[in-house]
């Protein structure tokens, strides 16, 4: 897909993926070289931005919604942390209207 896309569109896609990632709770404040490479790989695979956003939000809901009596998880250091959930949603997409619910749920859980 990257070969067929104008460079400015490819850069916009990568920037959008990184923005979604960095706006999540418990993610770094800045992306790194490996995060950009992961975003480029998603572009090459042709993964839609809505699928990526849904996956990142779903993983965040799962993470923030863990029972409080469990040991804390390690910090998220890389966009690659989310790739298993991206693959999960590529294989078994969720309904588009579920994305709005995930956005709301992350906002709610992040304020707890």
N, C-alpha and C positions, 0 to 999 in steps of 0.2 A: 504494500500500500504506500509506503514512503516514497517509492520511485515514481508513482503516479501523481503525487500530491505536490503542489507548488511549495517551495521552501518556507514561505511565510505562513502557509497553512500548517505545515509540519511543526514549525516553531510555536504557533498558536496552540496546537494540540498539546505539545509537551508542556508549555507554560500552564495550560489549563489543568493538566494532570497534577503538576507540582503544586499549583495553587490549592486544589482540592485537598491534597495530602497535607500541606502545611497549615491549613485552616482547622484541621482536626485537633481535638484535645489529645494530649499525651504524645504529640509528634514534635520533632525538632522545629526550631524557629527558622532554620535555613536548610535548603536542599544541598546535596553534594553531587559530585560527579557520578557516583553509582545510581543515585536517584534519577538523574537525567538519562542514564543508559537504560534503566528500567522503563522509564516513560517512552523512550525511543523504541524499546522492544514491544511495548503495548501498541504503539503506532504501527510498527511493522506487521504485527499480528492482526491489525484492523479491529481492535477492541473498541467499541463505541464509548464515548465519554460517559454516557449515562450508565453503562455497565460498570465502568471504573468507579464512578461516584457511588453507585449502589453498593459495590463490594467494599469500598473503604468505609462507608457508613455502617454497613452491616457488621463488619469486623469490629468497628468501634463500639457499636451497641453491645455486641457480645462481650467485649472487653470491659466496658464500663458497667455492664449489668451483672457481672459476676458477683456471687455472694461475698459479702464483706468479711466473712470469717475465713476465707481462703487466703493463702499467702499472696502478697502483691506480685504482679507480673513485672518482668524486666522492662525497662523503658523501650519505646519504639525508636529505633535508630535509622531505619531505612524504609523506603517505599516498598522494597522487596518483602517486607513483613506481611504485606497485604496480598501478595500474589496467589497464595492458595485460595483465598476467597474470590479473587478475580476469576480464577479458573473454575471455581465452583459455579459462579454465575454465568460464565460463558457456556458451561455444560448444561446448566439448568437455570435459565433466566427467571427473574422475578417479575411480577406485573409492574408496568411503568408507574401506576398510581401508588405503588408501595414506596417509591423513592421519597415522596413528600412525607410519609409516615416516618421513614428512617431519619430524615432531616430533623423533624420535630423531636423524635426520641433522643437523638444525640444532644440536641440543645437541652432537653430536660435532664438527661443523665449527667451532663457536664456541669450543671449547676448544683448538683446534690452535694 
